[in-house]
Amino acid sequence: MQAFNRFTTLWLSCSLTLLAQQGTTTTLENYLSSTKEKIYELEYEKNEASYSILRDSWIAPIELNYNYIKTNPYEDLQTNQSASVRLHQPIFQSGGIYFGVKHAEALKRFSDYSVKVAKYKAMGSILSLLMQIEQTSLKIKRQQLLVENADINLAQKKEQYLNGQLDASYLDSAIIDKNLAQQTLYDLESAKERLLSNFATMSDKDYKTLPLPEFHRLEKADFLVHNFLLQQSDAEVDMQNQNHNVTITKYLPSVSLIGGYNWTKNENPAMPIGEEERDYYDYGIAVNIPLSINSLRDIESAKVDTIKAKLQAKDKTLEVELLYDQVMQNVRNLDKKVALSKENISLRKKLLDDTKRLFNAGYKTSYDVDLLTNSLKIEELTLAIYKIELNTTLLPLYEVYEK
């Protein structure tokens, strides 16, 4: 009893400390290993680099050329050198430059959300394992008490059998119940070992040092507004829409600024001059109007991608709403179990107090007191298990939510 009281006090103090530290926690903490965290950081850096490349892709490169050629068509060795600097820079693409930049921004948002979805899913898997480990630990403590109760029941039946108050079938049944309770305890201990092994493959951190967050119930409107699965869908719609605009502008007139500097030097001993060197520059404007047989098909394909993305976004919204409704239905069912467990605790406390008074008066045995004492502990552990199960039930919402 004293050990159980110490456990209950410790569990409650840890829970209260955690609540005080986290307050209204709305996002998952970082439960990833340092290696996995670095991988996701690199993914974000890659997205940033890809965005910069795509955003500035309209800026044309400056071409630098140099040639050095030796020939001897007439026995005398000739040397020809040339160098040039060329620029062909688009300055107007019928909106293509603007839409290209907007497409790059939308693509980066979509890519960043893709990394976030994967990261939160991984953290959710680790957190789910942590909750299962804690839940299984409580179930082991509860099962140990059930084994103790089975031992007490067996001792009672044995005493009654020896006194001729029961036949052997009752004693045999008590032995079977004791064995089943012990086997269940072994199964729970094996299950915890498997969970610890799975956790070790996903994180290099000590599970004992990782706190379990206290998830709060979310309002549906708030959940939908801050749901990054839906934000990812919106980014994809924007990305496809901007790509459609870019595709259209590919087949519209464009204007480019062109220019360059050229230098040549020829050395020919057979010629009177012997050596000739000159340089010059050129500049101007180029107008391009592309005519392609596939232009309408290309534009239509991009339009279809946009329509498809919009339909997928609607489908994703429905999927997220159904997820919320299902989770909250499960939460309401758990609320009923919690309320019932609390009622059972109150009833068992009263029954235990009454039994202790009857025991002191000589009407009940110590077996009765011990059985009811353990039953009360079992119910309190069941309530603690339900509270962890509530967090586990809410976890799928927090895997796609950030405020």
C-alpha positions, 0 to 999 in steps of 0.5 A, a space after each residue: 500500500 505504501 509503495 502504491 501511494 508513493 507511485 500515485 504521488 509521484 505520477 500526480 506530481 509529474 503530471 502537474 509539473 508537466 502541465 505547469 511547464 507546457 501550459 496550453 501545448 498545441 504542437 509536438 515537442 521534438 522527440 527526434 534523434 539529432 541525426 533525423 533532426 539534421 536530415 529534416 534541416 537539410 531538407 529545408 535548406 535544399 528547398 531554400 536552394 531550389 527556390 532560389 534557383 527557380 526564382 532567379 531562373 529568368 536571369 540569363 547567364 553571361 556567356 564568356 568564350 575564348 578560342 585559340 587555334 593554330 593551323 598550317 594550311 600553307 606550311 606557315 603556321 597561323 594563329 587565330 584567337 577570339 574572345 567574346 562576352 554575350 548577353 541575351 537577357 529577357 526583360 519582358 515575357 508577357 507576365 512570365 517573369 512575375 508568374 515564374 517567381 510566384 510559382 517558385 514561392 508556391 513550390 517552396 511552400 508546398 515542399 516545406 509543408 511536405 517536409 513538415 508533414 514527414 517530420 511531424 509524422 515521425 515525431 508522432 510515431 515516437 510519441 505514440 510509442 512513448 505513450 504505449 510504453 507508459 500505458 503498458 507500464 501502468 498495465 503491468 502495475 495493474 496486472 501485478 495487483 490482479 495477480 495479488 488478488 488471484 493469490 488472495 482468492 486462491 488462499 481463501 479457496 484453499 482455506 475454505 476447501 480444507 475446512 470443507 466449505 467448498 469442493 475441489 472444483 472451486 479450488 481448481 478454478 482459483 488456481 486456473 485464474 491465478 495462472 491466467 493472471 500470471 500469464 497475462 503479466 508475462 505477456 504485458 512485460 514482453 509487450 513492453 520489451 518489444 515497445 522499447 526495442 521499437 523505440 530504440 530503432 526510432 530515437 537515440 534518446 532515453 525514453 525515461 527522460 522524455 516528458 509526455 505532453 498533455 494534449 487539449 481538445 481542439 475546436 473544429 474551426 481552429 483545427 481546420 485553420 491551423 491544419 498544415 495538411 490543408 495548408 499544403 493542399 492550398 500551396 499545391 493549388 497555388 503552385 499548379 495555378 501559377 504553373 498554368 500561368 507560366 505555361 500560357 506565357 511561354 507561348 506569348 511574345 517576349 522581349 530580350 536585351 541582347 549585346 556583346 563584346 568581341 575581340 579577334 587576333 590573327 597572326 599569319 606570317 605569309 600575309 603582308 600585314 602579318 598580324 591583325 587585331 580588332 575588337 567591337 561591340 554590338 547591342 539591340 533588342 530581340 522580339 520572340 513570338 513562339 508558334 508551336 503546334 503543341 501550345 494549346 495541348 500544353 496549356 490544357 494539360 497545365 489547366 487540368 493539373 490545376 483543376 485536379 489540385 483543387 479537387 484534391 484539396 476539397 477531398 483533403 478537407 473532407 478527409 481532415 474533417 472526418 478525422 476530427 469527427 472520428 477522434 472526437 467521437 472516440 474522445 467522447 467514448 473515453 469520457 464515459 469510461 473515465 466518468 465510470 472509472 471515477 464512480 467506481 473509485 468512489 464506490 470502492 473507497 466507501 466499500 473499503 472503509 465499510 469493510 475495514 470497520 467490519 474487519 475491526 468488528 470481527 465480521 470480515 477477514 483480512 483477505 476481504 480488506 486486502 482484496 478491496 484495497 487492491 481493487 481500489 488501486 486497480 481502478 485508480 490505475 485504470 483511470 490513469 491508463 484512460 488519461 494516457 489513452 485520451 492523449 493517444 486518441 488526440 495525437 492524430 490531430 496534433 500530428 497535422 496541427 500547429 498554431 
